[in-house]
């Protein structure tokens, strides 16, 4: 029973604020994956962790897509002093 209590304490609360940076999201996603790999986590806690992981993965994907769009714009914009 003590093992289950420890596993529950490892599951972050759902009210945790959204990440503000890509790096923070990756760190939190990594922590979620490590907790999911722990065999002592219950099915219910695994579902909560999975949902958190999917939300973090979507945040990361959105940030990466935004950065890629910005790079495309930068590549298409001639810089001063160049003859393009």
C-alpha positions in Angstrom: 0.0 0.0 0.0 2.9 2.3 0.7 4.2 1.8 -2.8 0.9 3.0 -4.3 0.9 6.1 -2.0 4.4 7.0 -3.2 3.4 6.5 -6.8 0.4 8.9 -6.3 2.7 11.5 -4.9 4.8 11.3 -8.1 1.8 12.4 -10.3 1.8 16.1 -10.7 -1.4 18.0 -10.1 -3.6 18.8 -13.1 -3.7 22.5 -12.1 0.0 22.9 -12.8 0.5 26.1 -15.0 1.2 25.7 -18.6 4.9 25.9 -19.6 6.2 29.2 -20.9 9.2 27.9 -22.9 9.9 24.9 -25.1 12.7 23.8 -22.8 10.4 23.8 -19.8 7.8 21.8 -21.7 10.5 19.3 -22.8 11.7 18.9 -19.2 8.2 18.3 -18.0 7.4 15.9 -20.8 10.6 14.0 -19.9 9.5 13.8 -16.3 6.0 12.5 -17.4 7.6 9.8 -19.6 9.8 8.6 -16.7 6.8 8.4 -14.4 4.9 6.4 -17.0 7.8 4.0 -17.3 7.5 3.3 -13.5 5.6 0.1 -13.1 4.2 1.2 -9.7 2.0 3.9 -11.2 -1.7 2.9 -11.3 -3.8 2.9 -14.4 -5.7 6.0 -13.3 -2.5 7.9 -12.6 -1.1 6.7 -15.9 -4.1 8.1 -17.7 -3.6 11.5 -16.0 0.1 11.4 -16.9 -0.7 10.4 -20.5 -3.1 13.4 -20.9 -0.5 15.7 -19.4 2.1 14.3 -21.8 -0.1 14.8 -24.8 -0.8 18.4 -23.8 2.9 19.1 -23.4 3.7 17.4 -26.7 1.1 19.6 -28.4 2.6 22.7 -26.8 6.1 21.6 -28.1 4.8 20.9 -31.6 3.1 24.3 -31.7 6.3 26.1 -30.6 8.4 24.2 -33.1 6.0 25.0 -35.9 6.0 28.7 -35.0 9.8 28.7 -35.0 9.9 27.0 -38.4 7.5 29.6 -39.8 9.7 32.4 -38.5 12.7 30.8 -40.1 11.0 30.7 -43.4 10.1 34.4 -43.2 13.7 35.2 -42.2 15.1 33.2 -45.1 12.7 35.0 -47.6 13.6 38.5 -46.2 16.7 40.0 -47.8 19.1 41.4 -45.3 20.7 44.8 -45.6 23.9 45.0 -47.5 23.3 41.8 -49.6 22.6 41.7 -53.3 19.9 39.1 -53.6 
